[in-house]
Amino acid sequence: MISHVTIDQRDIAYDPRAQQAALPVTIHDRDGATRPSVLVMDPGQMELYAIQLEQAIAKRQASRESVVGERR
């Protein structure tokens, strides 16, 4: 049974012929076992995840700034 998936710190690959990106990931099982895999994304998914990651980064930055502001 899968517990979670983490992104590997390796470059993403893009196949222009298939119009897909391949992101290396590691699958973690509940029993502690791990195995490598690849998250394959089509252009629409790439754009959606890019937007969602930009939003998450902006929220993280805003949170950090509010904590720094509270300390002053």
The first five atom37 places (N, CA, C, CB, O) and aatype in JSON, in Angstrom:
{
  "aatype": [12, 9, 15, 8, 19, 16, 9, 3, 5, 1, 3, 9, 0, 18, 3, 14, 1, 0, 5, 5, 0, 0, 10, 14, 19, 16, 9, 8, 3, 1, 3, 7, 0, 16, 1, 14, 15, 19, 10, 19, 12, 3, 14, 7, 5, 12, 6, 10, 18, 0, 9, 5, 10, 6, 5, 0, 9, 0, 11, 1, 5, 0, 15, 1, 6, 15, 19, 19, 7, 6, 1, 1],
  "atom_mask": [
    [1, 1, 1, 1, 1],
    [1, 1, 1, 1, 1],
    [1, 1, 1, 1, 1],
    [1, 1, 1, 1, 1],
    [1, 1, 1, 1, 1],
    [1, 1, 1, 1, 1],
    [1, 1, 1, 1, 1],
    [1, 1, 1, 1, 1],
    [1, 1, 1, 1, 1],
    [1, 1, 1, 1, 1],
    [1, 1, 1, 1, 1],
    [1, 1, 1, 1, 1],
    [1, 1, 1, 1, 1],
    [1, 1, 1, 1, 1],
    [1, 1, 1, 1, 1],
    [1, 1, 1, 1, 1],
    [1, 1, 1, 1, 1],
    [1, 1, 1, 1, 1],
    [1, 1, 1, 1, 1],
    [1, 1, 1, 1, 1],
    [1, 1, 1, 1, 1],
    [1, 1, 1, 1, 1],
    [1, 1, 1, 1, 1],
    [1, 1, 1, 1, 1],
    [1, 1, 1, 1, 1],
    [1, 1, 1, 1, 1],
    [1, 1, 1, 1, 1],
    [1, 1, 1, 1, 1],
    [1, 1, 1, 1, 1],
    [1, 1, 1, 1, 1],
    [1, 1, 1, 1, 1],
    [1, 1, 1, 0, 1],
    [1, 1, 1, 1, 1],
    [1, 1, 1, 1, 1],
    [1, 1, 1, 1, 1],
    [1, 1, 1, 1, 1],
    [1, 1, 1, 1, 1],
    [1, 1, 1, 1, 1],
    [1, 1, 1, 1, 1],
    [1, 1, 1, 1, 1],
    [1, 1, 1, 1, 1],
    [1, 1, 1, 1, 1],
    [1, 1, 1, 1, 1],
    [1, 1, 1, 0, 1],
    [1, 1, 1, 1, 1],
    [1, 1, 1, 1, 1],
    [1, 1, 1, 1, 1],
    [1, 1, 1, 1, 1],
    [1, 1, 1, 1, 1],
    [1, 1, 1, 1, 1],
    [1, 1, 1, 1, 1],
    [1, 1, 1, 1, 1],
    [1, 1, 1, 1, 1],
    [1, 1, 1, 1, 1],
    [1, 1, 1, 1, 1],
    [1, 1, 1, 1, 1],
    [1, 1, 1, 1, 1],
    [1, 1, 1, 1, 1],
    [1, 1, 1, 1, 1],
    [1, 1, 1, 1, 1],
    [1, 1, 1, 1, 1],
    [1, 1, 1, 1, 1],
    [1, 1, 1, 1, 1],
    [1, 1, 1, 1, 1],
    [1, 1, 1, 1, 1],
    [1, 1, 1, 1, 1],
    [1, 1, 1, 1, 1],
    [1, 1, 1, 1, 1],
    [1, 1, 1, 0, 1],
    [1, 1, 1, 1, 1],
    [1, 1, 1, 1, 1],
    [1, 1, 1, 1, 1]
  ],
  "atom_positions": [
    [[0.84, -1.18, 0.0], [0.0, 0.0, 0.0], [0.89, 1.25, 0.0], [-0.96, 0.0, 1.23], [1.82, 1.35, 0.8]],
    [[0.61, 2.16, -0.88], [1.42, 3.38, -1.01], [1.08, 4.36, 0.11], [1.18, 4.05, -2.4], [-0.09, 4.6, 0.43]],
    [[2.13, 4.91, 0.71], [1.99, 5.94, 1.74], [2.01, 7.33, 1.11], [3.11, 5.8, 2.79], [1.12, 8.14, 1.35]],
    [[3.04, 7.59, 0.3], [3.16, 8.89, -0.35], [4.2, 8.8, -1.46], [3.54, 9.98, 0.67], [4.88, 7.79, -1.62]],
    [[4.31, 9.87, -2.23], [5.26, 9.97, -3.34], [6.05, 11.26, -3.16], [4.53, 9.94, -4.73], [5.47, 12.3, -2.85]],
    [[7.37, 11.18, -3.34], [8.2, 12.38, -3.27], [8.9, 12.61, -4.61], [9.24, 12.26, -2.12], [9.2, 11.66, -5.34]],
    [[9.15, 13.86, -4.91], [9.84, 14.23, -6.15], [11.34, 14.06, -5.93], [9.5, 15.69, -6.57], [11.88, 14.53, -4.93]],
    [[12.01, 13.4, -6.86], [13.46, 13.24, -6.79], [14.12, 14.55, -7.2], [13.94, 12.07, -7.7], [13.56, 15.32, -7.99]],
    [[15.28, 14.8, -6.67], [16.01, 16.03, -7.02], [16.85, 15.79, -8.26], [16.91, 16.49, -5.83], [18.08, 15.83, -8.24]],
    [[16.15, 15.54, -9.34], [16.78, 15.33, -10.64], [16.0, 16.15, -11.67], [16.81, 13.81, -11.03], [14.87, 16.57, -11.43]],
    [[16.63, 16.35, -12.81], [16.01, 17.15, -13.85], [14.77, 16.47, -14.43], [17.01, 17.43, -14.96], [14.71, 15.24, -14.54]],
    [[13.82, 17.28, -14.8], [12.63, 16.8, -15.49], [12.99, 16.63, -16.96], [11.42, 17.79, -15.3], [13.78, 17.4, -17.51]],
    [[12.41, 15.64, -17.59], [12.66, 15.4, -19.02], [11.41, 15.78, -19.81], [13.05, 13.91, -19.29], [10.29, 15.59, -19.33]],
    [[11.62, 16.3, -21.0], [10.5, 16.64, -21.87], [10.67, 15.95, -23.2], [10.38, 18.17, -22.06], [11.73, 16.03, -23.83]],
    [[9.63, 15.27, -23.64], [9.62, 14.57, -24.93], [8.75, 15.38, -25.88], [9.1, 13.09, -24.79], [7.53, 15.3, -25.79]],
    [[9.35, 16.14, -26.8], [8.54, 16.98, -27.69], [7.67, 16.18, -28.64], [9.44, 17.88, -28.49], [6.6, 16.65, -29.04]],
    [[8.09, 14.99, -29.01], [7.28, 14.17, -29.91], [5.99, 13.71, -29.22], [8.09, 12.95, -30.41], [4.92, 13.73, -29.82]],
    [[6.1, 13.29, -27.96], [4.92, 12.84, -27.22], [4.23, 14.0, -26.52], [5.31, 11.78, -26.19], [3.11, 13.86, -26.03]],
    [[4.89, 15.17, -26.49], [4.4, 16.34, -25.77], [4.09, 15.99, -24.31], [3.14, 16.91, -26.46], [3.02, 16.29, -23.79]],
    [[5.08, 15.34, -23.67], [4.93, 14.94, -22.28], [6.2, 15.26, -21.51], [4.6, 13.44, -22.17], [7.31, 15.21, -22.05]],
    [[6.01, 15.59, -20.25], [7.14, 15.76, -19.34], [7.18, 14.56, -18.42], [7.02, 17.11, -18.53], [6.14, 14.0, -18.07]],
    [[8.38, 14.17, -18.03], [8.56, 13.04, -17.12], [9.36, 13.51, -15.91], [9.26, 11.85, -17.84], [10.52, 13.9, -16.04]],
    [[8.75, 13.46, -14.76], [9.35, 13.92, -13.52], [9.71, 12.71, -12.67], [8.39, 14.87, -12.74], [8.82, 11.95, -12.28]],
    [[11.0, 12.5, -12.37], [11.39, 11.36, -11.54], [10.84, 11.5, -10.12], [12.93, 11.22, -11.52], [10.95, 12.57, -9.51]],
    [[10.26, 10.44, -9.61], [9.69, 10.42, -8.26], [10.08, 9.13, -7.55], [8.15, 10.57, -8.31], [10.55, 8.19, -8.18]],
    [[9.89, 9.11, -6.25], [10.05, 7.9, -5.46], [8.73, 7.59, -4.79], [11.19, 8.06, -4.41], [8.12, 8.46, -4.16]],
    [[8.29, 6.36, -4.92], [7.06, 5.9, -4.28], [7.44, 5.27, -2.94], [6.27, 4.87, -5.19], [8.33, 4.42, -2.88]],
    [[6.77, 5.7, -1.87], [7.04, 5.19, -0.53], [5.85, 4.35, -0.08], [7.29, 6.37, 0.48], [4.7, 4.8, -0.12]],
    [[6.13, 3.13, 0.33], [5.09, 2.25, 0.83], [4.97, 2.38, 2.35], [5.38, 0.79, 0.44], [5.9, 2.85, 3.01]],
    [[3.84, 1.98, 2.88], [3.62, 2.07, 4.33], [4.57, 1.19, 5.12], [2.2, 1.69, 4.66], [4.85, 1.47, 6.28]],
    [[5.08, 0.13, 4.49], [6.01, -0.76, 5.2], [7.45, -0.25, 5.15], [5.95, -2.16, 4.59], [8.36, -0.92, 5.64]],
    [[7.67, 0.94, 4.57], [9.0, 1.54, 4.51], [9.74, 1.3, 3.2], [0.0, 0.0, 0.0], [10.77, 1.92, 2.96]],
    [[9.24, 0.4, 2.37], [9.9, 0.14, 1.09], [9.73, 1.34, 0.17], [9.32, -1.14, 0.43], [8.75, 2.08, 0.26]],
    [[10.7, 1.52, -0.73], [10.61, 2.6, -1.72], [10.95, 2.02, -3.09], [11.58, 3.79, -1.37], [11.61, 0.99, -3.2]],
    [[10.48, 2.72, -4.12], [10.81, 2.32, -5.48], [10.74, 3.55, -6.38], [9.86, 1.18, -5.99], [9.89, 4.42, -6.19]],
    [[11.63, 3.61, -7.36], [11.62, 4.75, -8.28], [10.48, 4.62, -9.27], [12.97, 4.86, -9.02], [10.04, 3.52, -9.62]],
    [[10.01, 5.77, -9.72], [8.98, 5.8, -10.75], [9.08, 7.14, -11.48], [7.55, 5.59, -10.15], [10.0, 7.92, -11.24]],
    [[8.13, 7.39, -12.36], [8.11, 8.63, -13.13], [6.68, 9.15, -13.16], [8.66, 8.41, -14.57], [5.74, 8.39, -13.4]],
    [[6.52, 10.45, -12.92], [5.23, 11.11, -13.08], [5.21, 11.7, -14.49], [4.99, 12.22, -11.98], [6.0, 12.59, -14.79]],
    [[4.31, 11.21, -15.33], [4.21, 11.68, -16.71], [3.06, 12.68, -16.8], [3.99, 10.48, -17.71], [1.95, 12.41, -16.34]],
    [[3.35, 13.84, -17.39], [2.35, 14.92, -17.48], [2.19, 15.38, -18.92], [2.75, 16.1, -16.59], [3.16, 15.51, -19.66]],
    [[0.94, 15.62, -19.3], [0.67, 16.2, -20.61], [0.75, 17.72, -20.49], [-0.73, 15.74, -21.16], [0.87, 18.23, -19.37]],
    [[0.69, 18.47, -21.6], [0.84, 19.93, -21.53], [-0.14, 20.62, -20.58], [0.69, 20.51, -22.9], [0.24, 21.54, -19.86]],
    [[-1.38, 20.19, -20.57], [-2.36, 20.81, -19.69], [-2.02, 20.59, -18.22], [0.0, 0.0, 0.0], [-2.18, 21.5, -17.4]],
    [[-1.57, 19.4, -17.89], [-1.18, 19.11, -16.51], [0.05, 19.92, -16.12], [-0.91, 17.61, -16.33], [0.13, 20.43, -15.0]],
    [[1.01, 20.05, -17.05], [2.2, 20.85, -16.75], [1.82, 22.29, -16.43], [3.19, 20.81, -17.93], [2.33, 22.87, -15.47]],
    [[0.94, 22.86, -17.22], [0.52, 24.25, -16.98], [-0.24, 24.38, -15.67], [-0.34, 24.75, -18.15], [-0.01, 25.32, -14.91]],
    [[-1.13, 23.45, -15.39], [-1.9, 23.48, -14.14], [-0.98, 23.38, -12.94], [-2.94, 22.34, -14.11], [-1.11, 24.16, -12.0]],
    [[-0.04, 22.43, -12.96], [0.87, 22.26, -11.83], [1.82, 23.44, -11.68], [1.67, 20.97, -11.98], [2.19, 23.8, -10.57]],
    [[2.21, 24.05, -12.8], [3.05, 25.25, -12.72], [2.31, 26.37, -11.99], [3.48, 25.71, -14.14], [2.89, 27.05, -11.15]],
    [[1.05, 26.57, -12.32], [0.24, 27.6, -11.66], [0.07, 27.28, -10.19], [-1.15, 27.72, -12.34], [0.23, 28.15, -9.34]],
    [[-0.24, 26.02, -9.88], [-0.45, 25.63, -8.49], [0.83, 25.77, -7.67], [-0.96, 24.2, -8.41], [0.78, 26.18, -6.51]],
    [[1.97, 25.44, -8.26], [3.23, 25.6, -7.54], [3.57, 27.07, -7.33], [4.37, 24.91, -8.3], [4.07, 27.44, -6.27]],
    [[3.3, 27.91, -8.32], [3.51, 29.36, -8.15], [2.65, 29.88, -7.01], [3.19, 30.11, -9.46], [3.13, 30.7, -6.22]],
    [[1.41, 29.44, -6.91], [0.53, 29.86, -5.83], [1.05, 29.4, -4.47], [-0.89, 29.32, -6.06], [1.03, 30.16, -3.51]],
    [[1.52, 28.17, -4.4], [2.05, 27.64, -3.14], [3.3, 28.41, -2.72], [2.38, 26.14, -3.28], [3.48, 28.71, -1.54]],
    [[4.17, 28.73, -3.67], [5.38, 29.5, -3.38], [5.0, 30.9, -2.88], [6.28, 29.61, -4.63], [5.61, 31.4, -1.93]],
    [[4.02, 31.53, -3.5], [3.58, 32.86, -3.08], [2.98, 32.8, -1.66], [2.54, 33.42, -4.07], [3.23, 33.7, -0.86]],
    [[2.21, 31.76, -1.36], [1.63, 31.61, -0.01], [2.73, 31.4, 1.02], [0.63, 30.43, 0.03], [2.66, 31.94, 2.13]],
    [[3.73, 30.62, 0.66], [4.86, 30.39, 1.58], [5.59, 31.69, 1.85], [5.83, 29.33, 1.0], [5.93, 31.99, 2.99]],
    [[5.83, 32.46, 0.81], [6.52, 33.74, 0.97], [5.69, 34.7, 1.83], [6.8, 34.38, -0.42], [6.24, 35.37, 2.71]],
    [[4.39, 34.77, 1.58], [3.53, 35.65, 2.37], [3.52, 35.23, 3.84], [2.09, 35.63, 1.8], [3.51, 36.08, 4.73]],
    [[3.53, 33.93, 4.08], [3.56, 33.42, 5.45], [4.85, 33.8, 6.14], [3.38, 31.89, 5.47], [4.85, 34.23, 7.3]],
    [[5.96, 33.66, 5.44], [7.26, 34.04, 6.01], [7.3, 35.53, 6.33], [8.39, 33.68, 5.04], [7.8, 35.94, 7.38]],
    [[6.76, 36.34, 5.41], [6.78, 37.79, 5.62], [5.9, 38.19, 6.8], [6.31, 38.52, 4.35], [6.23, 39.11, 7.54]],
    [[4.79, 37.5, 6.99], [3.91, 37.84, 8.11], [4.56, 37.45, 9.44], [2.55, 37.14, 7.96], [4.37, 38.15, 10.44]],
    [[5.31, 36.36, 9.47], [6.01, 35.95, 10.69], [7.11, 36.96, 11.02], [6.61, 34.53, 10.52], [7.28, 37.33, 12.18]],
    [[7.86, 37.4, 10.01], [8.92, 38.38, 10.22], [8.3, 39.69, 10.7], [9.74, 38.61, 8.91], [8.85, 40.35, 11.58]],
    [[7.15, 40.08, 10.12], [6.48, 41.31, 10.52], [5.99, 41.25, 11.96], [0.0, 0.0, 0.0], [6.0, 42.27, 12.65]],
    [[5.55, 40.09, 12.42], [5.08, 39.93, 13.79], [6.22, 40.04, 14.8], [4.38, 38.6, 13.96], [6.0, 40.45, 15.94]],
    [[7.43, 39.68, 14.39], [8.58, 39.71, 15.27], [9.08, 41.12, 15.52], [9.69, 38.86, 14.69], [9.78, 41.38, 16.5]],
    [[8.73, 42.03, 14.63], [9.24, 43.42, 14.74], [8.51, 44.18, 15.79], [9.12, 44.14, 13.42], [8.81, 45.36, 16.01]]
  ]
}
